[in-house]
Every structure is written in structure tokens, then in C-alpha cells.
Amino acid sequence: MSMTIAGDIYTLAERAKAQGYLASVWGMSAVVGPTLGGVFSEYLSWRWIFFVNIPLCLLAAVMLIRNFDEKRARARRSIDYTGAGLLAVGATLLILGLLEGGQAWAWSSPTSLGIFAAGAVFLFVFVLVERRAAEPILPLWVLTRRVLAASSVVSLLVGAIVLGLTTYVPTFAQGVLGTGALVAGFALATLTIGWPIAASQAGRVYLRFGFRITATAGSLLVVVGTALTLGLSTESKVWQTALCCFVIGGGMGLVASPTLIAAQSSVDWSERGVVTSTNMFARSIGSAVGVALFGALVNARLGGAENPAPADLAEALHLVFAAALGAAVVLVLAAVAMPKKSATAPAPSTAEPISE
């Protein structure tokens, strides 16, 4: 909703800065959260991982009540409960299969095959329902327009790479390099330095060179950063891990905001909400599926060992870094599919779609 609001109240040129701030907040929170988690687990209690959300949510509520004023046209709307339920169940089953496959049950077991088959069936029925729904929760045209589809793929890969690194870079720092939880969190926190720096300048870049060049340059930086992680070993220093994260963060800052703004700018005001939510949903799915897939790689390599040696853990985590590099390469391909040039900056209420 915050991304949609920013798309409504700012022009294309103004969104360059506003969405950059929002993307930076997401990037910082995605890494600061695990860092705080390390502090809590080491010095307080793991329960504070949940308690810390209470004051943050109360602060957000107060700020919305005091500062956000909106006018809405009253109209009867139908909510696509059936589509929402089918999508939730189908996605959950697929993620469950990825998380537990090779652990709770074998990949080729009847249980595993049944879960994946059931998830596919639910998603197939979901597509049929969405084709007939008066106001579908996920209109299928969102997945057929080139700009929107490319933007969603980019968002999915951003979620997978960032959450994958958020999960396994601290594991590498602790299990392989032997650091504490706090130092491991700081090694990852450099991603939050590169992200806002790049995101704050992304608007100027895409207004001058276009969405495609900006997103492609950012995705290439992600490729460089993930490729550097393959050089990490038991002899590496923490600062080397932090450098990899910094480069990746810089690339993400040039990818996340421009692709979202390109998607928002390609549709009318009435469609901006569903386009934005689809983009964010793709990022959430990418985060869940990415962590599940990376976890499956680690679990397959370690074979359920309770106390793996640093060398074994390093080898397993290199599979994660290699998978992140593969995702970064696909990210480049998705970025190339973005629109070549940016549009002018019309008023939000009369914004014309950018060319595809």
C-alpha cells in the first residue's frame, strides 16, 4: 500500500527520489532485522525478535493516523475470496514441498509428489477462477504485458537473492569464519549501505538513460557481487564477505526502484494498485521460494549432519552462492526486457503509460 500511495501522489520525476527511499527502507530492514535478531539472541532473548514489532507497528499506525489523508469514491466492490484462497493454498503447498523435500520426506516420495501435484492443481484452478472473476485478486493481464511480467520477475529474483543472502551470509560468517552473531550481522549490514546509496541516485540515472539501462547496470553489479562470494573460503576475512554484500546492495539499489516505477508508469491510475501489489507479491514469493531452494541445497550437501566442520559448511554454502549467481544472471535477462526509455513526468492523475 505504501508503494501504491507513493505512485499516486508523486510524478514520475518525484517518484525517482520517493521510491528510492522506500526501496532503501526495505533493503535496510531486510538486513537490519537479522542483525537485531543476532543481538537479541546473543544478549537478550529470542522472544524479542517478535516483541520488537510491537512499538514499530504502533509508531507506523500513529504516523498514518496523523499524516495520511485520502478521499475515496464510494462504490460497491466484490472481493475475490475464492481466488485469494486458491492462490494462498497453492503457493503454500509448493513452498512446503520445497522446504521439507529431502528432509521430512524424500524428493521422490509419494508425499513429496502429492504435495507438489496438489499445489499445481490449486494454482491451475486459480487461473480458471481468475479468468471469470468480476474483480480478480490477480488479473491475468498483469502477467502477459511485457513490462509488468519483466518487472515481476525482477522483483521475484530480488527477493530470492536478498533473503537468501540474509539467511546464509551470517551462517557463513559464524559457521565457517567463526565470528559471533553480532559480527556476522554487521558483515551482512554492508548491503544496507550500498542499497540506499545506489537507490538515492537511481532516479537521476533512469530519467537520463532509461529503465532498461539502469536496471541492467544494477543487475550486472549483482552478478559481480555474487560472483565474488564464490571466492570466499575458510581463510577469508569478514571484511571480504562485507565487500561482497556491499557490491550486491549497490546493484539492488539500481534494480528494485526503477523496475517498480516502470511497472507503475505503464498503467492507468485505476490499475496501479494491483500492479504494485503483484510486484510486491512476487518479491515475497521469491523470498520464500529462494530461501527454501537454498536451504534444500545446503541440506542435501550436509546430509543432516548435526555439527558439520567449517570446511564442509563452506562447501555447502558455496552451492548457495552459486545458486545466487545463477539467479543474478537471470536477473540481467529480466532487466534487459524492461522498456528502453523512460517517459516524461506527467501529473499522477493523468499519467500516460510508458511505451513497451
C-alpha positions in Angstrom: 0.0 0.0 0.0 2.8 2.4 0.8 4.3 1.8 -2.7 0.9 2.4 -4.3 0.4 5.6 -2.4 3.8 6.9 -3.5 2.9 6.0 -7.1 -0.3 8.1 -6.7 0.9 11.2 -5.1 4.2 11.7 -6.9 5.0 12.4 -10.5 7.4 10.2 -12.4 10.4 12.5 -11.7 9.4 12.9 -8.0 9.0 9.1 -7.6 12.6 8.7 -8.5 13.5 10.0 -5.1 10.5 8.8 -3.1 10.6 5.2 -4.3 14.3 5.2 -3.8 13.8 6.0 -0.1 11.1 3.3 0.1 13.3 0.7 -1.6 16.2 1.7 0.7 13.9 1.2 3.8 13.0 -2.3 2.5 16.6 -3.2 1.9 17.8 -1.9 5.2 15.1 -3.6 7.2 15.7 -6.9 5.4 19.3 -6.8 6.8 19.0 -4.8 10.0 16.3 -7.2 11.2 18.6 -10.2 11.2 21.3 -8.1 12.8 19.0 -7.2 15.6 18.0 -10.8 15.8 21.6 -11.7 16.4 21.9 -9.0 19.1 18.7 -10.3 20.8 19.7 -14.0 20.6 23.2 -13.2 22.0 22.4 -10.7 24.7 18.7 -10.9 25.5 16.1 -13.5 24.4 14.9 -14.8 21.1 11.4 -13.7 22.1 12.5 -10.1 21.5 12.5 -11.0 17.8 8.8 -10.8 18.0 8.3 -8.2 20.7 10.3 -5.6 18.8 7.5 -5.4 16.2 5.0 -4.0 18.7 6.5 -0.5 19.1 7.3 -0.3 15.4 3.8 -1.2 14.3 2.3 1.3 16.9 4.6 4.0 15.5 3.5 3.3 11.9 -0.1 3.4 13.0 0.3 6.8 14.7 2.1 8.3 11.7 -0.7 7.1 9.3 -3.5 8.4 11.5 -1.8 11.8 11.9 -0.4 12.4 8.4 -2.3 10.4 5.8 -5.5 11.9 4.4 -7.3 10.3 1.5 -10.5 10.8 -0.4 -12.2 7.7 -1.9 -15.1 7.3 -4.2 -17.8 5.1 -2.7 -18.6 2.2 -4.9 -19.7 -1.4 -4.5 -16.7 -3.8 -4.8 -16.5 -7.6 -4.9 -13.7 -9.3 -3.2 -12.2 -12.3 -4.8 -12.2 -14.6 -1.8 -12.1 -17.8 -3.9 -9.1 -16.6 -5.9 -7.3 -15.4 -2.7 -7.8 -18.8 -1.0 -6.7 -20.8 -4.0 -3.6 -18.7 -4.5 -2.7 -18.9 -0.8 -3.1 -22.7 -0.6 -1.4 -23.4 -3.9 1.6 -21.2 -3.1 1.8 -22.6 0.5 1.9 -26.2 -0.8 4.7 -25.5 -3.2 6.8 -23.7 -0.6 6.1 -26.5 1.9 7.3 -29.1 -0.6 10.5 -27.1 -1.2 11.2 -26.6 2.5 10.6 -30.2 3.6 11.7 -32.1 0.5 14.8 -34.1 1.2 14.3 -33.6 5.0 10.9 -34.7 6.3 10.5 -36.9 3.2 12.4 -37.9 0.1 12.0 -35.8 -3.0 10.7 -38.8 -4.9 8.4 -40.0 -2.2 4.6 -40.1 -2.6 4.2 -37.4 0.0 6.5 -35.0 -1.9 5.0 -35.7 -5.3 1.5 -35.4 -3.8 2.2 -32.0 -2.3 3.7 -30.6 -5.5 0.8 -32.1 -7.5 -1.8 -30.6 -5.2 -0.1 -27.2 -5.3 -0.1 -27.3 -9.1 -3.8 -28.3 -9.2 -4.8 -25.4 -6.8 -2.8 -22.9 -8.9 -4.4 -24.3 -12.1 -7.9 -23.9 -10.7 -6.8 -20.4 -9.5 -6.1 -19.4 -13.1 -9.5 -20.7 -14.2 -11.2 -18.7 -11.4 -9.3 -15.5 -12.2 -10.4 -15.7 -15.9 -14.1 -15.5 -14.7 -13.9 -13.3 -11.6 -15.5 -9.9 -11.8 -12.6 -8.2 -9.9 -9.9 -10.8 -9.7 -7.2 -10.6 -7.0 -4.6 -11.2 -9.6 -5.8 -10.2 -13.1 -4.0 -12.4 -15.7 -3.2 -9.4 -17.9 -0.6 -8.4 -15.2 1.4 -11.5 -16.2 1.1 -11.0 -20.0 2.3 -7.5 -20.6 6.0 -7.4 -21.2 6.9 -4.6 -18.9 4.8 -5.9 -16.0 6.0 -9.5 -16.4 9.6 -8.5 -16.6 9.2 -6.2 -13.5 7.6 -9.1 -11.6 10.4 -11.5 -12.5 13.0 -8.9 -11.4 11.1 -8.4 -8.1 10.9 -12.2 -7.5 14.7 -12.6 -8.1 15.5 -9.6 -5.9 13.5 -11.2 -3.1 15.2 -14.6 -3.6 18.8 -13.2 -3.7 18.4 -10.7 -0.8 16.6 -13.1 1.5 19.0 -16.0 0.5 22.0 -13.9 1.4 20.3 -12.6 4.6 19.9 -16.2 5.7 23.2 -17.7 4.7 25.8 -14.9 4.8 25.6 -14.8 8.7 25.7 -18.6 8.7 28.9 -18.5 6.6 30.4 -15.8 8.9 29.6 -17.8 12.1 30.0 -21.4 11.0 32.9 -21.0 8.6 34.8 -17.9 9.8 34.0 -18.4 13.4 32.6 -15.0 14.2 29.8 -14.2 16.7 26.2 -13.5 15.8 26.7 -9.7 16.1 29.8 -9.6 13.8 28.0 -11.8 11.3 25.1 -9.4 11.3 27.4 -6.5 10.7 29.1 -8.3 7.8 25.7 -8.5 6.1 24.7 -5.0 7.1 27.0 -3.5 4.5 24.3 -4.5 2.0 22.2 -1.8 3.6 24.9 0.8 2.9 25.2 0.0 -0.8 21.5 -0.2 -1.4 20.4 3.3 -0.2 23.4 4.9 -1.8 22.6 3.5 -5.2 18.8 3.8 -4.8 19.1 7.5 -4.0 20.8 8.1 -7.3 18.7 5.6 -9.3 16.1 8.2 -10.2 18.6 10.5 -11.9 20.1 7.6 -13.8 16.8 6.2 -15.2 15.5 9.7 -16.0 18.6 10.2 -18.1 19.3 6.8 -19.5 16.0 4.9 -19.2 14.7 2.0 -17.1 16.4 -0.8 -19.1 20.0 0.6 -18.9 19.6 1.4 -15.2 18.2 -2.0 -14.2 20.7 -3.8 -16.4 23.6 -2.0 -14.9 22.3 -2.8 -11.4 21.8 -6.4 -12.2 25.3 -6.7 -13.6 26.6 -5.3 -10.3 24.6 -8.1 -8.5 26.3 -10.6 -10.8 29.7 -9.2 -9.9 28.9 -9.3 -6.1 27.5 -12.8 -6.2 30.5 -14.0 -8.3 32.8 -12.6 -5.6 31.1 -14.7 -3.0 32.4 -17.8 -4.8 35.9 -16.8 -3.8 35.1 -16.9 -0.1 36.7 -19.7 1.9 37.7 -20.7 5.4 40.7 -18.4 5.0 38.6 -15.4 4.1 38.2 -12.3 6.3 34.9 -10.9 7.5 35.6 -7.7 5.5 35.7 -9.6 2.3 32.3 -11.0 3.0 31.1 -7.5 3.8 32.6 -6.2 0.5 30.6 -8.8 -1.5 27.4 -7.7 0.3 28.2 -4.0 -0.4 28.5 -4.6 -4.1 25.3 -6.6 -4.2 23.5 -3.9 -2.3 24.6 -1.3 -4.8 23.2 -3.4 -7.6 19.9 -3.9 -5.9 19.5 -0.2 -5.4 19.7 0.3 -9.1 17.3 -2.6 -9.9 14.5 -2.5 -7.3 13.1 1.0 -7.7 13.4 1.6 -11.5 11.6 -1.7 -12.3 8.8 -1.0 -9.9 8.4 2.6 -11.2 8.4 1.3 -14.8 5.6 -1.0 -14.0 3.6 1.7 -12.2 4.1 4.1 -15.1 2.9 1.7 -17.7 -0.7 1.6 -16.4 -3.5 4.0 -15.6 -4.2 5.2 -12.0 -7.0 2.6 -11.5 -4.6 -0.3 -12.3 -1.7 1.0 -10.3 -2.7 -0.7 -7.0 -2.9 -4.2 -8.5 0.3 -3.7 -10.4 2.2 -2.6 -7.3 0.8 -5.4 -5.2 1.6 -8.0 -7.8 5.2 -6.7 -7.9 5.4 -6.9 -4.1 3.8 -10.4 -4.0 6.4 -11.6 -6.5 9.1 -10.3 -4.2 7.6 -12.1 -1.2 7.2 -15.4 -3.2 10.8 -15.0 -4.4 12.0 -14.6 -0.8 10.1 -17.7 0.4 11.0 -19.9 -2.6 14.6 -18.7 -2.7 15.3 -19.5 0.9 13.6 -22.8 0.5 15.7 -23.7 -2.5 18.9 -22.5 -0.9 18.1 -24.5 2.2 17.4 -27.6 0.1 20.9 -27.2 -1.4 22.6 -26.9 2.0 20.7 -29.8 3.5 21.4 -32.0 0.5 25.1 -31.3 0.8 25.4 -31.7 4.6 23.2 -34.8 4.7 21.7 -33.9 8.0 25.0 -33.6 9.9 24.4 -32.0 13.3 27.9 -30.5 13.7 29.4 -30.0 10.3 33.1 -29.0 10.0 33.8 -25.5 8.8 35.2 -26.9 5.5 32.1 -28.9 4.9 29.8 -26.0 5.8 31.8 -23.8 3.4 31.4 -26.2 0.6 27.6 -26.4 1.2 27.3 -22.6 1.3 29.2 -22.3 -1.9 26.3 -24.1 -3.5 24.0 -21.3 -2.2 26.4 -18.6 -3.5 26.5 -20.4 -6.9 22.7 -20.5 -7.0 22.6 -16.8 -6.1 24.9 -16.1 -9.0 22.6 -18.1 -11.3 19.7 -16.0 -10.1 21.7 -12.9 -10.8 22.3 -13.9 -14.4 18.6 -14.4 -14.9 18.1 -11.0 -13.3 20.2 -9.5 -16.1 18.0 -11.1 -18.7 14.8 -9.9 -17.0 16.3 -6.3 -16.8 17.0 -6.4 -20.5 13.3 -7.0 -21.1 12.4 -3.7 -19.4 11.3 -0.6 -21.5 14.2 1.1 -23.2 13.4 4.7 -22.5 11.6 6.5 -19.6 8.5 8.6 -20.1 8.2 12.2 -19.4 6.9 13.2 -16.0 3.1 13.9 -16.2 0.9 14.5 -13.2 -0.1 11.4 -11.3 -3.8 11.7 -12.3 -3.1 12.0 -16.0 -0.1 9.8 -16.3 0.3 8.2 -19.7 1.7 4.7 -20.0 5.3 4.4 -21.0 6.0 2.6 -24.2 6.8 -1.1 -24.1 
